[in-house]
Amino acid sequence: MQPPATVDPTRINLQSTIAVNYWCQVLRCSETQLRNAVLAVGPLPADVRTYLDR
């Protein structure tokens, strides 16, 4: 899935509704899970994916 033009594919921006919706779809998680993961491991998608997969 290609990110919308306004979404940075290298960092998860929790301030952007479009980005949050995109990453929730890509990572197959809820917004709460996404926010908790970013708070725990930072905004890098690979780190968030690893955190969510544990």
C-alpha atoms as an extended CHARMM CRD file, in Angstrom:
* protein
*
        54  EXT
         1         1  MET       CA              0.0000000000        0.0000000000        0.0000000000  PROA      1               0.0000000000
         2         2  GLN       CA              1.4450000000        3.3420000000       -1.0510000000  PROA      2               0.0000000000
         3         3  PRO       CA              1.2690000000        6.1060000000        1.5440000000  PROA      3               0.0000000000
         4         4  PRO       CA             -0.6710000000        9.2500000000        0.6560000000  PROA      4               0.0000000000
         5         5  ALA       CA              1.5320000000       12.1000000000       -0.5520000000  PROA      5               0.0000000000
         6         6  THR       CA              1.2090000000       13.8420000000        2.8210000000  PROA      6               0.0000000000
         7         7  VAL       CA              2.4690000000       10.8320000000        4.8140000000  PROA      7               0.0000000000
         8         8  ASP       CA              6.1800000000       10.3930000000        5.5330000000  PROA      8               0.0000000000
         9         9  PRO       CA              6.9050000000        6.6840000000        4.9430000000  PROA      9               0.0000000000
        10        10  THR       CA              9.9500000000        6.7930000000        7.2490000000  PROA      10              0.0000000000
        11        11  ARG       CA              8.3170000000        8.1500000000       10.4220000000  PROA      11              0.0000000000
        12        12  ILE       CA              4.9290000000        7.8140000000       12.0920000000  PROA      12              0.0000000000
        13        13  ASN       CA              3.4350000000       11.2470000000       12.7480000000  PROA      13              0.0000000000
        14        14  LEU       CA              0.7840000000       10.9790000000       15.4460000000  PROA      14              0.0000000000
        15        15  GLN       CA             -0.2510000000       14.6040000000       14.8540000000  PROA      15              0.0000000000
        16        16  SER       CA             -1.6490000000       13.7770000000       11.4090000000  PROA      16              0.0000000000
        17        17  THR       CA             -5.0110000000       12.0150000000       11.1860000000  PROA      17              0.0000000000
        18        18  ILE       CA             -4.1990000000       10.8670000000        7.6630000000  PROA      18              0.0000000000
        19        19  ALA       CA             -0.8960000000        9.3810000000        8.8230000000  PROA      19              0.0000000000
        20        20  VAL       CA             -2.4730000000        7.6770000000       11.8360000000  PROA      20              0.0000000000
        21        21  ASN       CA             -5.1870000000        6.1280000000        9.6640000000  PROA      21              0.0000000000
        22        22  TYR       CA             -2.6160000000        5.0010000000        7.1000000000  PROA      22              0.0000000000
        23        23  TRP       CA             -0.3140000000        3.3920000000        9.6720000000  PROA      23              0.0000000000
        24        24  CYS       CA             -3.2200000000        1.6910000000       11.4610000000  PROA      24              0.0000000000
        25        25  GLN       CA             -4.1690000000        0.0590000000        8.1580000000  PROA      25              0.0000000000
        26        26  VAL       CA             -0.6060000000       -0.9090000000        7.2570000000  PROA      26              0.0000000000
        27        27  LEU       CA              0.2290000000       -2.2660000000       10.7060000000  PROA      27              0.0000000000
        28        28  ARG       CA             -3.2510000000       -3.7370000000       11.2810000000  PROA      28              0.0000000000
        29        29  CYS       CA             -3.6830000000       -2.1600000000       14.6880000000  PROA      29              0.0000000000
        30        30  SER       CA             -5.9870000000        0.2320000000       16.4660000000  PROA      30              0.0000000000
        31        31  GLU       CA             -5.1580000000        3.8910000000       16.9540000000  PROA      31              0.0000000000
        32        32  THR       CA             -4.6020000000        3.2600000000       20.6570000000  PROA      32              0.0000000000
        33        33  GLN       CA             -2.1910000000        0.4180000000       19.9240000000  PROA      33              0.0000000000
        34        34  LEU       CA             -0.3350000000        2.6000000000       17.4210000000  PROA      34              0.0000000000
        35        35  ARG       CA             -0.0480000000        5.5220000000       19.8360000000  PROA      35              0.0000000000
        36        36  ASN       CA              1.1360000000        3.2690000000       22.6690000000  PROA      36              0.0000000000
        37        37  ALA       CA              3.7240000000        1.6310000000       20.4130000000  PROA      37              0.0000000000
        38        38  VAL       CA              5.0980000000        4.9790000000       19.2160000000  PROA      38              0.0000000000
        39        39  LEU       CA              5.3030000000        6.1970000000       22.8080000000  PROA      39              0.0000000000
        40        40  ALA       CA              7.1570000000        3.0110000000       23.7930000000  PROA      40              0.0000000000
        41        41  VAL       CA              9.6580000000        2.6800000000       20.9270000000  PROA      41              0.0000000000
        42        42  GLY       CA              9.5760000000        5.8830000000       18.8970000000  PROA      42              0.0000000000
        43        43  PRO       CA              8.2470000000        6.8420000000       15.4650000000  PROA      43              0.0000000000
        44        44  LEU       CA             10.1890000000        4.4630000000       13.2210000000  PROA      44              0.0000000000
        45        45  PRO       CA              7.7890000000        2.0740000000       11.4570000000  PROA      45              0.0000000000
        46        46  ALA       CA             10.1140000000       -0.9430000000       11.7420000000  PROA      46              0.0000000000
        47        47  ASP       CA             10.4370000000       -0.4790000000       15.5050000000  PROA      47              0.0000000000
        48        48  VAL       CA              6.6840000000       -0.0220000000       15.8820000000  PROA      48              0.0000000000
        49        49  ARG       CA              6.0010000000       -3.1610000000       13.8060000000  PROA      49              0.0000000000
        50        50  THR       CA              8.3860000000       -5.1800000000       15.9800000000  PROA      50              0.0000000000
        51        51  TYR       CA              6.7560000000       -3.8420000000       19.1340000000  PROA      51              0.0000000000
        52        52  LEU       CA              3.2600000000       -4.6780000000       17.8770000000  PROA      52              0.0000000000
        53        53  ASP       CA              4.3020000000       -8.1880000000       16.7540000000  PROA      53              0.0000000000
        54        54  ARG       CA              5.6080000000       -9.1940000000       20.1680000000  PROA      54              0.0000000000
